[in-house]
Amino acid sequence: MHHLDALFSHVWMVRTFLKHSEELEDDPELSDIQRTLYDTMLALGSAWKDQDEAAYLKQAKKKLGKLRRATDSFTELQPEVSTHMNFQMAVRSLEQAVSEIESLLR
């Protein structure tokens, strides 16, 4: 659970980056991605606070499909939204974290 949570910290940071980006205001797809990342993290919050590993793993597995789809969407959308290094690195961070999360949960 602790290793997963460390990886999910990347998801949170990408979500925060997107939330505060000017590009989010003009792009409903980017906004949907940001909301999916937020929803994933929100679902894990109670279990983490209670240090309930079974509940944490259950929620993480439940959200994994949506998280993967949001990651894939962001990867595809990013060049159209911005080619700035910050966006490129956000994609890399999210892809790496989600790949490792998938490996741990499967």
C-alpha positions as CSV (number, residue, x, y, z in Angstrom):
1,M,0.0,0.0,0.0
2,H,2.8,2.4,0.8
3,H,4.6,1.8,-2.4
4,L,1.4,2.3,-4.4
5,D,0.7,5.5,-2.5
6,A,4.1,6.8,-3.4
7,L,3.3,6.1,-7.1
8,F,-0.1,7.7,-6.7
9,S,1.6,10.9,-5.5
10,H,2.7,11.3,-9.2
11,V,-0.9,11.1,-10.3
12,W,-1.8,13.8,-7.8
13,M,1.0,16.1,-8.9
14,V,0.0,15.7,-12.6
15,R,-3.6,16.4,-11.6
16,T,-2.5,19.5,-9.8
17,F,-0.4,20.7,-12.7
18,L,-3.3,20.2,-15.1
19,K,-5.8,21.9,-12.7
20,H,-3.7,25.0,-12.6
21,S,-2.7,25.2,-16.3
22,E,-4.3,27.8,-18.5
23,E,-4.8,25.2,-21.2
24,L,-7.4,23.4,-19.0
25,E,-9.8,26.3,-19.3
26,D,-10.1,25.9,-23.0
27,D,-10.1,22.1,-23.3
28,P,-13.0,20.0,-22.0
29,E,-11.0,16.7,-22.7
30,L,-8.1,17.9,-20.6
31,S,-10.6,18.9,-17.9
32,D,-12.1,15.4,-18.0
33,I,-8.7,13.9,-17.5
34,Q,-8.0,16.1,-14.6
35,R,-11.3,15.1,-13.0
36,T,-10.6,11.4,-13.5
37,L,-7.2,11.8,-11.8
38,Y,-8.9,13.7,-8.9
39,D,-11.7,11.1,-8.6
40,T,-9.1,8.3,-8.4
41,M,-7.2,10.1,-5.6
42,L,-10.4,10.9,-3.8
43,A,-11.5,7.3,-3.8
44,L,-8.2,6.3,-2.1
45,G,-8.3,9.0,0.6
46,S,-10.3,7.3,3.3
47,A,-8.6,4.0,3.1
48,W,-5.2,5.7,3.3
49,K,-6.3,7.8,6.2
50,D,-7.4,4.7,8.0
51,Q,-4.4,2.7,6.8
52,D,-6.8,0.1,5.6
53,E,-4.8,-1.9,3.1
54,A,-7.6,-4.1,1.9
55,A,-9.9,-1.1,1.2
56,Y,-7.1,0.8,-0.4
57,L,-6.2,-2.1,-2.8
58,K,-9.9,-2.6,-3.6
59,Q,-10.4,1.0,-4.5
60,A,-7.1,1.2,-6.5
61,K,-8.1,-1.9,-8.5
62,K,-11.6,-0.5,-9.0
63,K,-10.2,2.8,-10.4
64,L,-7.4,1.3,-12.5
65,G,-9.3,1.1,-15.8
66,K,-10.4,4.7,-15.7
67,L,-6.9,5.8,-14.6
68,R,-5.4,3.9,-17.6
69,R,-7.9,5.4,-20.0
70,A,-7.2,8.9,-18.7
71,T,-3.5,8.4,-19.0
72,D,-3.8,7.1,-22.6
73,S,-6.0,10.1,-23.4
74,F,-3.6,12.6,-21.9
75,T,-0.7,10.9,-23.8
76,E,-2.6,11.3,-27.1
77,L,-3.9,14.8,-26.4
78,Q,-0.8,16.4,-25.0
79,P,0.9,17.3,-28.3
80,E,-2.3,19.1,-29.4
81,V,-2.6,21.0,-26.0
82,S,1.0,22.0,-25.6
83,T,4.4,20.9,-26.6
84,H,6.0,22.7,-23.6
85,M,8.4,20.5,-21.6
86,N,6.1,20.7,-18.5
87,F,3.4,18.9,-20.4
88,Q,5.8,16.4,-21.9
89,M,7.2,15.6,-18.4
90,A,3.7,15.4,-17.0
91,V,2.8,12.7,-19.5
92,R,6.0,10.8,-18.8
93,S,5.4,11.0,-15.1
94,L,1.8,9.8,-15.3
95,E,2.7,7.0,-17.8
96,Q,5.5,5.7,-15.6
97,A,3.5,5.9,-12.4
98,V,0.4,4.2,-13.9
99,S,2.5,1.5,-15.5
100,E,4.0,0.7,-12.2
101,I,0.7,0.9,-10.4
102,E,-0.7,-1.6,-12.9
103,S,2.2,-4.0,-12.3
104,L,1.7,-3.9,-8.6
105,L,-2.1,-4.4,-8.8
106,R,-2.1,-7.3,-11.2
